[in-house]
Each structure stands twice: as C-alpha cells, then as structure tokens.
Amino acid sequence: MLLSELFDYKNQFMKDLLTDEKLVHLLDENIPMDMAHLLAYKQVFPYEYVPETAQKGLTYICFDVDILETYNKTFLQPALQIWVFTHRSLLRLPEGGVRPDEICSRIDQKINGSRFYGLGELNLYSVRRFAPMTDYQGKYMSFRAKEWNRVYDPNRETPSNRRRGR
C-alpha cells in the first residue's frame, strides 16, 4: 500500500456515504439526493472534526484512516475510524430508535465485508459511545483491513552490496 491509497480509501468512503439515500436522509431529511454532495465538508468530513459552536442542531459523520500496524515488509493493517454524532434534539427518530445507532447500522450494512478497502474484506472491529461536546451524543466505529505494505517496483535498482542468487 502506498500512503497515497489512504486518499483513495477516504474518497471511496465519502462516495459510499453520499450515494446511500437512507444515510443522506438520516443526516438531513430535507436534502434531495442530487444535492447530497453538498453535505461533504458541512456534515460529512474526511477527518476528525468537532464543530466549535453549534448554531443549529445537526448530525455529523467524520472519518479518517490510520495505519495501526505493519506486520512485516508485505502487509500492514489500515483502520477506517468513523465518528457519528448528533445534537440531542435529533437523537430520537420519528419511527423509533436512536439516530446515531441507525446511521452506524446503515454504515455497517454498507461497508462491512466490502472488498473496496484493502486486500480482503473490511471488517468491523469495534463500536463505542462518543460524546464530543455538550448536547451531542454518538458512536465511534472502527473497521480494519489488511493491505499490501509495499508495491513491487521492477525498475528499482538492487544495491551493489546485495548478494545475488545463482
């Protein structure tokens, strides 16, 4: 994996979120799907974000990618970290249930087992409570995958001091 692929992971996840009608309407029930892209960097952020002041109660999804571990020269473990939180006035859904729980459930349905992130499947690792500021509650989710550590470059020169097999 090249670190540049983290950019691809984040773009893929942003696309996965903003093309899912149910997720978009859980974020803002009044936005039409052809305008869902406007939620990017307003309520959906590809980095950890907590608003300094909240003028109006909103729901947010923030995410980032970390490299948790490098197993060896071949594999490493990227983790997709996701923070879902909402203002207390929006916690309860009209049909019953709690908004962050429903969003997390939908994200899990959308990406758990996905092969668009990493070598194999992306797997849910943990879900915990998250309260970033007064009057906001939510969940923190973590998904893990396995990815290549290095990409083979046939044009890379072998050092002159390296033994060559015969």
C-alpha positions as CSV (number, residue, x, y, z in Angstrom):
1,M,0.0,0.0,0.0
2,L,1.2,3.4,-0.8
3,L,0.2,6.1,1.6
4,S,-1.5,7.8,-1.3
5,E,-4.1,5.0,-1.2
6,L,-5.4,6.4,2.1
7,F,-6.7,9.2,-0.1
8,D,-8.5,6.6,-2.3
9,Y,-10.0,4.9,0.8
10,K,-11.3,8.2,2.1
11,N,-12.8,9.2,-1.3
12,Q,-14.4,5.7,-1.6
13,F,-16.0,6.1,1.8
14,M,-17.3,9.6,1.1
15,K,-18.9,8.2,-2.1
16,D,-20.3,5.3,-0.2
17,L,-21.9,7.6,2.3
18,L,-23.3,10.3,0.0
19,T,-24.8,7.9,-2.5
20,D,-26.8,6.0,0.1
21,E,-30.3,7.5,0.2
22,K,-31.1,6.3,3.7
23,L,-27.8,7.7,5.1
24,V,-28.3,11.0,3.4
25,H,-31.8,11.4,4.8
26,L,-30.6,10.4,8.3
27,L,-28.2,13.3,8.0
28,D,-30.7,15.8,6.5
29,E,-34.2,14.6,5.8
30,N,-34.9,17.7,3.6
31,I,-32.0,17.3,1.1
32,P,-32.7,15.7,-2.3
33,M,-30.3,13.0,-3.4
34,D,-29.0,15.1,-6.3
35,M,-27.8,17.7,-3.7
36,A,-26.3,15.1,-1.3
37,H,-22.7,16.1,-2.4
38,L,-23.3,19.4,-0.6
39,L,-23.1,17.6,2.8
40,A,-19.4,17.0,2.2
41,Y,-17.4,19.3,4.5
42,K,-20.6,20.6,6.1
43,Q,-21.8,17.5,7.9
44,V,-19.6,14.7,6.5
45,F,-15.8,15.2,6.9
46,P,-12.9,13.1,5.8
47,Y,-11.1,13.9,9.0
48,E,-11.9,14.1,12.7
49,Y,-14.0,17.2,13.2
50,V,-16.0,18.7,16.1
51,P,-17.8,22.0,15.5
52,E,-16.6,24.7,17.9
53,T,-20.1,26.1,18.3
54,A,-23.3,24.7,17.1
55,Q,-25.8,27.3,15.8
56,K,-28.3,24.7,14.8
57,G,-28.5,21.0,15.9
58,L,-27.1,18.8,13.2
59,T,-25.9,15.3,12.6
60,Y,-22.3,14.6,11.6
61,I,-20.2,11.7,10.2
62,C,-16.4,12.2,10.4
63,F,-13.9,9.6,9.3
64,D,-10.2,9.0,8.8
65,V,-7.8,6.2,8.0
66,D,-4.9,5.1,10.3
67,I,-2.2,2.5,9.9
68,L,-2.4,0.5,13.1
69,E,0.4,-1.9,12.5
70,T,2.9,-3.1,9.9
71,Y,3.1,-6.8,10.1
72,N,6.2,-7.2,8.0
73,K,7.5,-6.0,4.7
74,T,4.5,-7.5,3.0
75,F,1.4,-6.5,5.0
76,L,0.0,-3.7,7.1
77,Q,-3.3,-3.0,8.8
78,P,-5.2,0.1,7.9
79,A,-8.2,1.1,10.1
80,L,-11.1,3.2,9.0
81,Q,-12.2,5.3,12.0
82,I,-15.7,6.7,12.0
83,W,-17.3,9.2,14.4
84,V,-21.1,9.6,14.2
85,F,-22.8,12.2,16.4
86,T,-25.9,14.3,16.6
87,H,-27.5,17.0,18.6
88,R,-29.7,15.8,21.4
89,S,-32.8,17.3,19.7
90,L,-32.3,14.9,16.8
91,L,-31.4,11.7,18.7
92,R,-34.9,10.2,18.7
93,L,-36.1,9.1,15.2
94,P,-39.8,9.7,14.4
95,E,-40.3,5.9,13.7
96,G,-38.5,5.0,16.9
97,G,-34.9,4.3,17.6
98,V,-31.8,6.5,18.0
99,R,-30.3,8.4,15.0
100,P,-26.6,7.5,15.6
101,D,-27.4,3.9,16.1
102,E,-29.4,3.8,12.9
103,I,-26.6,5.6,11.0
104,C,-24.0,3.1,12.4
105,S,-26.2,0.2,11.5
106,R,-26.5,1.5,7.9
107,I,-22.7,2.1,7.6
108,D,-22.1,-1.4,8.8
109,Q,-24.6,-2.8,6.2
110,K,-22.9,-0.7,3.5
111,I,-19.2,-1.5,4.1
112,N,-18.7,-4.4,6.5
113,G,-17.2,-7.1,4.3
114,S,-16.5,-4.7,1.5
115,R,-13.7,-5.5,-0.9
116,F,-13.2,-1.9,-1.9
117,Y,-10.9,-1.3,1.1
118,G,-7.8,-3.4,1.4
119,L,-6.8,-6.8,0.1
120,G,-9.6,-8.8,1.5
121,E,-12.7,-7.8,3.3
122,L,-13.1,-4.7,5.5
123,N,-14.3,-6.0,9.0
124,L,-16.0,-4.2,11.9
125,Y,-13.6,-4.1,14.8
126,S,-15.4,-2.0,17.5
127,V,-18.2,0.3,18.3
128,R,-18.2,2.6,21.3
129,R,-20.1,5.6,22.7
130,F,-18.8,9.0,21.8
131,A,-19.8,12.4,23.2
132,P,-17.7,15.1,21.6
133,M,-19.3,18.2,23.1
134,T,-22.2,19.4,25.3
135,D,-25.6,18.3,23.9
136,Y,-24.1,15.9,21.3
137,Q,-24.0,12.1,21.5
138,G,-23.0,9.4,19.2
139,K,-20.8,6.4,18.4
140,Y,-17.3,5.7,17.3
141,M,-16.8,2.8,14.9
142,S,-13.6,1.2,13.7
143,F,-13.2,-1.1,10.7
144,R,-10.0,-3.0,9.9
145,A,-8.5,-4.5,6.8
146,K,-5.3,-6.0,5.6
147,E,-3.3,-4.3,2.8
148,W,0.0,-4.5,1.0
149,N,2.8,-2.8,2.7
150,R,4.8,-2.1,-0.4
151,V,4.2,-2.2,-4.1
152,Y,6.8,-4.1,-6.1
153,D,8.8,-1.8,-8.4
154,P,10.7,-3.8,-11.1
155,N,12.7,-0.6,-12.0
156,R,14.1,-0.3,-8.5
157,E,17.8,-1.0,-8.6
158,T,19.2,-3.7,-6.4
159,P,22.0,-2.3,-4.2
160,S,25.5,-3.3,-5.3
161,N,26.4,-4.8,-1.9
162,R,23.4,-7.3,-2.1
163,R,24.2,-10.9,-2.8
164,R,22.7,-12.2,-6.0
165,G,21.4,-15.8,-6.2
166,R,22.8,-18.1,-8.9
